[in-house]
């Protein structure tokens, strides 16, 4: 049975390659070179836009582990990255044009992949399809997807607060409590004195903001009025945050009864309680500035940021409950989504979603059951996040160790030992899967 793949970005190319590798006949639709999105300029497939870096190479980093899993599973994107790598210290960076050319050549030379250079404006009504049209999906197709999933299930701008690793929060300074002691004490509270608040406020309003992409310049930040950046809110007056996300009213220390000048709250991001997001701290600050300024919050001095706050144009689905862990649509199992549209964030994560979608599209065409990767491996943990989502509202996510299944017993020895355990466990499982499972 034929498989249609829409979009020849990283996710689409990986999906097409994995499907063809398993004997499926693939039609890959790509609107370049005839038409390009505002962010693209090169004619080749899998064009890297924002950076030529695929980030950290160390397997004790979430994205480093995901890259090694993909290598061992036979990813085309990782093969191309390793073949076109350039020196970048502890990161994997590539010659972006050589990288694109490598993938384009492989796709065009594959006898089971037919590339059709045309813009797709509608989803096929039947048949197996992988939609991997990316965060800048054309307006026409985005409109059709919105109609299919429901208008409130597709977002066009990403406004997310930072998420931190719970194990790196200093709970001798922070504490669990709910406002006015109502309900269960689910929020972590980081209290501030007047002196601490004013130092934080001054750092926040003078911090460097991230540069807008060229295609966002005309839109500016007006698109985020319903979810104002914390630094913009702060610029309206010194006490604005104290009447907003840092309101101290009704919050007292559960043991001493002490009240505070200002309080930053963190809310559970997942059921396991390993990740907490900083409530109301959507931001457009650069990542280094977020790390510097937000670590001024008492209790977060040594916080490990699993995801930084972001505000940018990004078409993505409210995937939990709508997509399965094979990236298929539950209401229409022959339709798969892949790439940043699913709520994964980053080049490598997009590739991983394309791998899973392409693998399972091929399995469907061969009348096989879907293959769901376990959440002890990063590729499976990300698929689980996309299908299950976070308790505090779904937002796009990078690969991080807050997503993977917890071990049966607490790992002693600190973060490095814990992350090494997760990496060793995942790669052992990946090796078993490649040897024993029918992929």
C-alpha positions in Angstrom: 0.0 0.0 0.0 1.3 3.5 -0.9 2.2 6.0 1.8 2.1 9.7 1.3 4.5 11.9 3.2 3.8 15.6 3.2 6.9 17.8 3.7 10.6 17.0 3.1 12.0 18.6 6.3 13.9 16.5 8.8 10.8 14.7 10.1 9.3 14.1 6.6 12.6 12.8 5.1 13.1 10.5 8.1 9.6 9.2 7.9 9.8 8.6 4.1 13.2 6.8 4.5 12.0 4.5 7.4 8.9 3.6 5.5 10.8 2.8 2.3 13.4 0.9 4.2 10.7 -1.5 5.3 9.4 -2.0 1.7 6.7 0.6 1.5 6.1 2.6 -1.6 6.3 6.3 -0.7 5.2 9.5 -2.4 7.0 12.5 -0.8 5.4 15.8 -1.4 7.6 19.0 -1.2 6.7 22.4 -2.4 10.3 23.5 -2.8 11.9 24.7 -5.0 8.8 26.2 -6.6 7.6 27.7 -3.3 9.4 28.3 0.0 8.2 29.2 3.5 9.4 32.6 4.9 12.2 30.8 6.8 13.6 28.7 4.0 16.1 29.6 1.2 17.9 26.5 0.1 16.4 24.1 -2.5 17.6 20.9 -0.8 15.5 18.8 1.6 15.9 18.8 5.5 17.1 22.4 5.4 18.4 23.6 8.8 17.0 27.1 9.4 17.8 28.5 12.9 21.1 26.8 13.6 23.5 24.2 12.2 23.9 22.7 15.6 22.1 19.5 16.7 23.1 20.3 20.2 24.9 18.3 22.9 26.6 15.0 22.0 27.0 13.6 25.5 24.5 10.8 26.2 24.1 12.1 29.7 22.2 15.0 28.1 18.6 14.3 26.9 19.3 15.2 23.2 22.6 13.4 23.2 21.0 10.2 24.3 18.2 10.6 21.7 20.9 11.1 19.0 22.7 7.9 20.0 19.4 6.0 20.1 18.6 7.1 16.6 22.1 6.1 15.4 21.6 2.6 16.6 18.1 2.4 15.2 19.4 3.4 11.7 18.3 7.0 11.3 19.0 8.7 7.9 19.2 12.1 9.6 21.9 10.9 12.0 23.8 9.2 9.3 23.8 12.5 7.3 24.8 14.5 10.4 27.8 12.3 11.2 28.9 12.3 7.6 28.8 16.1 7.4 29.9 17.1 11.0 32.1 20.1 11.6 34.1 20.9 14.8 31.9 22.2 17.5 33.4 21.2 20.9 30.9 19.1 22.8 28.1 19.6 20.3 27.2 17.9 17.0 27.2 20.6 14.4 27.0 20.1 10.6 27.8 21.8 7.3 24.2 22.7 6.7 24.4 22.6 2.9 26.4 19.4 2.8 23.9 18.0 5.3 20.9 18.9 3.1 22.6 17.7 -0.1 23.4 14.3 1.6 19.8 13.7 2.5 18.5 15.0 -0.8 20.7 12.6 -2.7 19.7 9.7 -0.6 16.0 10.4 -0.9 16.2 11.0 -4.7 18.2 7.8 -5.3 15.8 5.6 -3.3 13.8 3.5 -5.7 10.8 3.3 -3.4 10.5 7.0 -2.9 8.9 9.3 -5.5 9.3 13.0 -4.9 6.5 15.2 -6.1 7.4 18.9 -6.2 4.1 20.6 -5.4 2.3 22.3 -2.6 -0.3 20.3 -0.7 -3.2 22.3 0.4 -5.5 19.5 1.7 -5.0 16.3 3.6 -5.9 13.2 1.7 -9.3 11.9 2.7 -8.1 8.3 2.8 -5.0 6.2 2.7 -1.9 6.2 4.8 -0.4 9.6 5.2 2.3 11.2 7.3 1.9 15.0 7.7 5.3 16.6 8.5 4.8 20.1 7.1 6.5 21.8 10.1 6.0 24.8 12.3 5.5 27.1 9.3 2.8 25.0 7.6 1.1 27.0 4.8 -2.1 28.8 5.7 -4.2 26.7 3.4 -3.1 23.4 4.8 -3.1 24.7 8.4 -6.7 25.7 7.9 -7.6 22.2 6.7 -5.8 20.6 9.6 -7.6 23.0 12.0 -10.9 21.9 10.5 -10.0 18.2 11.0 -8.8 18.4 14.6 -11.1 21.3 15.8 -10.2 24.9 15.9 -9.0 24.9 19.5 -6.6 21.9 19.0 -4.1 23.8 16.7 -1.9 26.6 18.0 0.0 29.1 15.8 2.3 30.6 18.4 4.3 29.0 21.1 4.3 30.8 24.4 5.8 28.6 27.1 7.3 29.2 30.6 10.6 27.6 31.6 10.5 24.1 33.1 13.0 23.0 35.8 14.1 19.6 37.2 12.4 19.1 40.6 15.5 17.4 42.0 17.6 20.6 41.5 15.2 22.9 43.4 16.5 23.8 46.8 13.6 22.8 49.0 15.3 24.3 52.1 14.3 27.7 50.6 11.2 26.7 48.7 8.1 24.9 50.1 4.9 23.3 49.0 1.7 25.2 49.8 -1.5 26.3 48.2 -2.9 29.9 48.3 -5.1 30.4 51.3 -4.4 26.7 52.1 -7.1 25.7 49.7 -7.0 22.2 48.2 -3.8 20.1 48.3 -0.4 21.9 48.5 0.6 21.1 44.9 2.5 24.4 44.2 6.2 24.9 45.0 6.6 28.5 46.4 9.8 30.4 46.1 9.5 33.4 48.5 11.3 36.7 48.2 12.1 39.6 50.5 11.7 43.1 49.3 15.4 43.4 48.7 15.5 40.1 46.7 12.5 41.2 44.7 13.9 44.5 43.7 17.2 43.0 42.6 15.3 40.4 40.6 13.0 43.0 39.0 15.9 45.2 37.9 17.7 42.2 36.4 14.6 41.2 34.6 13.7 44.5 32.9 17.3 45.0 31.7 17.9 41.5 30.4 18.6 40.8 26.8 15.7 39.6 24.7 15.9 37.0 21.9 16.0 38.3 18.4 12.9 37.8 16.3 13.2 35.8 13.1 12.9 37.8 9.9 9.4 36.3 9.2 8.2 37.4 12.7 9.5 40.9 12.6 6.3 42.4 11.2 4.2 40.6 13.7 6.4 41.5 16.7 5.2 40.4 20.0 1.6 41.7 19.5 0.6 38.0 18.9 1.4 37.2 22.5 -1.0 39.7 24.1 -3.0 36.9 25.6 0.1 35.5 27.2 2.3 38.4 28.0 6.1 37.9 28.4 7.0 38.4 32.1 9.6 41.0 31.2 7.0 43.1 29.3 4.7 42.8 32.3 7.5 43.9 34.6 8.3 46.9 32.4 4.8 48.4 33.2 5.8 49.1 36.8 7.9 47.8 39.7 4.9 46.3 41.5 3.1 44.9 38.5 4.4 41.4 39.0 3.5 41.5 42.7 -0.1 41.9 41.6 0.3 39.2 38.9 2.3 36.0 38.7 4.3 36.9 41.9 1.4 37.8 44.0 2.2 36.9 47.7 -1.4 37.2 49.0 -2.6 34.1 50.8 0.7 32.3 50.8 2.4 31.5 54.1 5.1 29.1 55.1 3.3 25.9 56.3 5.5 25.6 59.4 6.3 29.2 60.5 3.3 31.0 59.1 5.6 33.7 57.7 4.3 35.9 54.9 6.4 37.3 52.0 6.9 40.4 49.8 6.7 38.4 46.6 6.4 34.7 45.7 7.3 32.8 42.5 5.1 29.6 42.1 6.0 26.5 40.2 3.4 24.0 39.0 3.7 20.3 38.4 4.3 19.6 34.7 3.9 15.8 34.7 2.2 13.2 36.8 5.5 11.9 38.2 6.4 15.3 39.6 9.8 15.4 38.1 9.2 18.6 36.2 7.8 21.9 37.3 7.1 25.0 35.2 7.5 28.6 36.5 3.9 29.9 36.6 3.3 33.0 34.5 6.9 33.3 33.3 6.4 33.1 29.5 9.4 35.0 28.2 11.2 36.2 25.2 14.6 36.5 27.0 17.6 34.8 25.5 18.4 31.4 27.0 21.6 32.6 28.8 19.7 35.5 30.3 16.9 33.2 31.5 19.4 31.1 33.2 21.1 34.1 34.9 18.0 36.0 35.9 15.7 33.1 36.9 18.5 31.6 39.1 18.1 34.8 41.2 14.8 33.3 42.5 15.4 31.8 45.9 15.5 28.0 45.6 16.4 28.1 41.9 20.0 29.1 42.3 21.2 25.8 40.9 18.1 24.8 39.0 18.5 22.6 35.9 16.3 24.0 33.1 14.7 21.2 31.2 13.2 23.7 28.8 13.7 27.4 28.5 10.8 29.8 28.0 10.0 30.4 24.3 7.7 32.8 22.4 7.7 32.3 18.6 5.7 31.4 15.6 5.0 27.7 15.8 2.1 25.7 14.4 1.5 22.7 16.7 -1.2 20.4 17.7 -2.7 20.0 21.2 -1.6 16.4 20.7 -2.5 14.6 24.0 -5.6 12.5 23.6 -5.6 13.2 19.9 -2.4 11.4 18.8 -1.2 8.0 20.0 2.4 7.1 21.0 2.9 6.0 17.3 2.0 9.5 16.3 -1.2 8.4 14.5 -4.4 10.3 14.9 -6.7 8.3 17.2 -9.8 9.3 15.3 -8.2 8.4 12.0 -5.4 5.8 12.5 -4.1 6.0 9.0 -3.1 9.6 9.4 0.2 10.3 11.2 1.8 13.6 12.2 5.5 14.2 12.6 7.9 17.0 13.4 7.4 20.1 15.5 3.7 20.1 14.6 3.2 17.3 17.1 4.7 19.2 20.0 8.3 18.0 19.9 10.8 20.9 19.9 14.1 20.8 18.1 15.8 19.2 15.0 16.7 15.9 16.6 13.3 15.6 18.3 11.6 16.2 15.0 13.7 13.5 13.4 12.7 11.1 16.2 9.0 11.7 15.7 9.5 11.1 11.9 11.3 7.9 12.6 8.4 6.6 14.8 5.7 7.8 12.4 7.5 6.4 9.3 8.1 3.1 11.0 4.5 2.7 12.0 3.1 3.9 8.7 5.1 1.1 7.1 3.8 -1.4 9.6 0.2 -0.3 8.9 0.8 -0.8 5.2 2.1 -4.3 5.9 -0.9 -5.0 8.2 1.3 -5.2 11.3 0.4 -3.9 14.8 2.0 -0.5 15.7 5.3 -0.6 17.5 5.3 1.6 20.7 8.7 2.3 22.1 9.0 2.0 25.9 9.3 5.2 28.0 12.6 4.0 29.4 14.2 5.1 26.1 14.1 8.8 25.0 12.4 8.2 21.7 9.6 6.4 23.5 9.4 8.9 26.4 8.9 11.8 23.9 6.2 9.8 22.1 4.5 9.2 25.4 4.7 12.9 26.3 3.1 13.9 23.0 0.3 11.4 23.4 -0.3 11.9 27.2 0.9 15.5 27.7 1.5 17.6 30.8 -0.9 18.3 33.6 -0.5 22.0 33.3 -1.5 22.4 29.7 0.4 21.0 26.7 3.4 22.9 25.3 6.2 21.8 22.9 9.1 20.0 24.6 12.7 19.1 24.0 14.2 15.8 24.9 15.1 15.7 28.6 15.4 13.3 31.4 12.3 14.6 33.1 10.3 12.6 30.5 11.8 9.1 31.0 10.4 6.5 33.3 11.6 6.7 36.9 13.7 3.7 38.2 12.1 1.4 40.8 14.6 2.7 43.4 16.1 6.2 43.9 19.5 6.6 42.3 22.0 7.9 44.8 25.1 10.0 43.9 23.6 13.1 42.3 22.4 14.2 38.9 25.4 13.0 36.8 25.1 9.5 38.3 21.3 9.5 37.7 21.6 10.6 34.1 24.3 8.1 33.4 21.9 5.4 34.7 19.2 6.6 32.4 21.5 6.6 29.4 22.9 3.1 30.1 19.4 1.7 30.7 18.1 3.3 27.5 21.0 2.2 25.2 20.8 -1.4 26.6 17.1 -1.4 25.8 17.7 0.1 22.3 20.3 -2.6 21.6 17.8 -5.3 22.7 15.1 -3.8 20.5 17.3 -3.7 17.4 18.2 -7.4 17.9 15.0 -8.9 19.1 12.0 -6.8 17.9 10.5 -6.9 14.5 11.0 -3.4 13.4 
